[in-house]
Amino acid sequence: PPSAIADAALPSAPYRVRLLVQLDPATTGTLDIEVRPAWAPAAARRFRTLVDLGFYDGSRFHRVLPGYVAQFGISADPALNKEWLLCGKGCRAMEDEPRTEKNSKGTVSFASGGKNGRQTQVFINLGNNGGAPDFL
């Protein structure tokens, strides 16, 4: 059944999310993300919803391409993955939003599997990315 929590209502002001990151078995740190709803309102609402649900708790960076991106967004909780990712093609996908900002170093963006395909996976730009990297 769908989650009782719909995509959260969100003020238009920027907000911050702090994620605890385990860098190796002995080292942890924090990752502070400032979300700017004016850049992508639907994505900002979705990210807030997923954070509030604990979707990213225990999530791993599953794709890291040095100088390009670090990607996460597959939940460590199988029930949340079933609800948000394994619920049928595009079941939780967001419609694309007009691009207002570039994928500049340090920005965060939802990954997409195609048109209107953003769901839960996000990536941090590790460089100024205008397209696919030249090493792929």
C-alpha positions as CSV (number, residue, x, y, z in Angstrom):
1,P,0.0,0.0,0.0
2,P,1.2,3.5,-0.6
3,S,2.8,5.4,2.2
4,A,0.6,7.4,4.5
5,I,3.1,10.2,4.1
6,A,2.6,12.1,0.9
7,D,5.3,14.3,-0.5
8,A,5.7,16.8,2.3
9,A,4.4,20.3,2.2
10,L,7.3,22.6,2.0
11,P,8.0,26.3,2.6
12,S,9.7,28.1,-0.2
13,A,12.7,29.1,2.0
14,P,15.9,27.0,1.7
15,Y,16.3,24.3,4.3
16,R,19.2,22.1,5.5
17,V,19.5,18.4,5.9
18,R,22.3,16.8,7.8
19,L,23.2,13.2,6.9
20,L,25.6,11.0,9.0
21,V,28.2,9.4,6.7
22,Q,30.4,6.5,7.6
23,L,33.6,6.9,5.6
24,D,35.3,3.7,6.8
25,P,34.7,1.3,9.7
26,A,36.3,3.7,12.2
27,T,35.4,7.2,10.7
28,T,32.1,9.0,10.5
29,G,31.3,12.5,9.3
30,T,28.4,14.6,8.4
31,L,27.1,15.8,5.0
32,D,25.2,19.0,5.1
33,I,22.9,19.6,2.2
34,E,21.1,22.9,1.6
35,V,17.9,22.4,-0.4
36,R,16.6,25.4,-2.4
37,P,13.0,24.7,-3.3
38,A,13.0,27.6,-5.8
39,W,15.4,25.6,-8.0
40,A,13.2,22.5,-8.2
41,P,10.0,22.5,-6.0
42,A,8.9,18.9,-6.6
43,A,12.4,17.6,-6.1
44,A,12.7,19.6,-2.8
45,R,9.4,18.2,-1.6
46,R,10.4,14.6,-2.5
47,F,13.8,14.9,-0.9
48,R,12.2,16.2,2.3
49,T,9.7,13.4,2.3
50,L,12.3,10.7,1.9
51,V,14.5,12.2,4.6
52,D,11.6,12.4,7.0
53,L,10.7,8.7,6.2
54,G,14.3,7.7,7.0
55,F,14.6,6.4,3.5
56,Y,18.3,7.3,3.3
57,D,19.2,6.0,6.8
58,G,21.9,3.4,6.3
59,S,22.0,4.0,2.6
60,R,25.3,3.5,0.8
61,F,27.0,5.5,-1.9
62,H,26.6,2.9,-4.6
63,R,28.2,4.8,-7.5
64,V,31.2,7.0,-7.1
65,L,33.0,8.4,-10.2
66,P,35.9,10.6,-8.9
67,G,35.6,14.1,-10.3
68,Y,32.1,13.4,-11.6
69,V,29.4,12.2,-9.1
70,A,28.8,10.3,-5.9
71,Q,25.3,8.7,-6.0
72,F,23.1,7.3,-3.3
73,G,19.4,6.6,-2.8
74,I,18.7,2.9,-2.5
75,S,17.3,2.4,1.0
76,A,18.9,0.0,3.5
77,D,15.2,-0.8,4.5
78,P,13.8,-3.5,2.1
79,A,10.2,-2.4,2.8
80,L,10.9,1.2,1.8
81,N,12.6,0.0,-1.4
82,K,9.6,-2.1,-2.2
83,E,7.3,0.8,-1.6
84,W,9.3,3.4,-3.5
85,L,11.4,1.6,-6.1
86,L,10.0,-1.9,-6.7
87,C,6.4,-0.9,-7.0
88,G,6.1,-1.0,-10.8
89,K,7.6,1.0,-13.6
90,G,7.5,4.7,-12.7
91,C,5.1,4.2,-9.8
92,R,6.8,6.9,-7.7
93,A,8.4,8.9,-10.5
94,M,8.3,12.7,-10.5
95,E,7.6,14.7,-13.6
96,D,10.6,16.6,-14.9
97,E,11.0,20.2,-13.9
98,P,12.5,23.0,-15.9
99,R,16.3,23.1,-15.3
100,T,17.1,26.4,-13.6
101,E,20.7,25.6,-12.4
102,K,23.7,23.8,-13.7
103,N,25.2,20.6,-12.3
104,S,28.0,22.6,-10.7
105,K,30.5,21.1,-8.3
106,G,28.9,20.6,-4.9
107,T,25.3,20.6,-6.1
108,V,22.9,17.7,-5.5
109,S,20.4,16.5,-8.1
110,F,18.0,13.6,-8.5
111,A,19.2,10.9,-10.9
112,S,16.8,10.0,-13.7
113,G,16.3,6.9,-15.7
114,G,14.7,8.9,-18.5
115,K,11.9,11.3,-19.1
116,N,9.9,11.9,-15.9
117,G,11.9,9.1,-14.2
118,R,13.2,10.7,-11.0
119,Q,12.4,8.6,-7.9
120,T,14.8,8.3,-4.9
121,Q,18.3,8.3,-6.1
122,V,20.4,11.5,-5.9
123,F,23.9,12.4,-6.8
124,I,26.4,14.9,-5.6
125,N,28.3,16.6,-8.4
126,L,32.0,16.2,-7.7
127,G,32.9,18.5,-10.6
128,N,31.2,21.0,-12.9
129,N,29.1,18.5,-15.0
130,G,27.5,19.6,-18.2
131,G,27.0,16.1,-19.5
132,A,28.4,12.6,-19.5
133,P,32.0,12.3,-18.4
134,D,34.6,11.7,-21.1
135,F,35.9,8.5,-19.4
136,L,32.6,6.5,-19.9
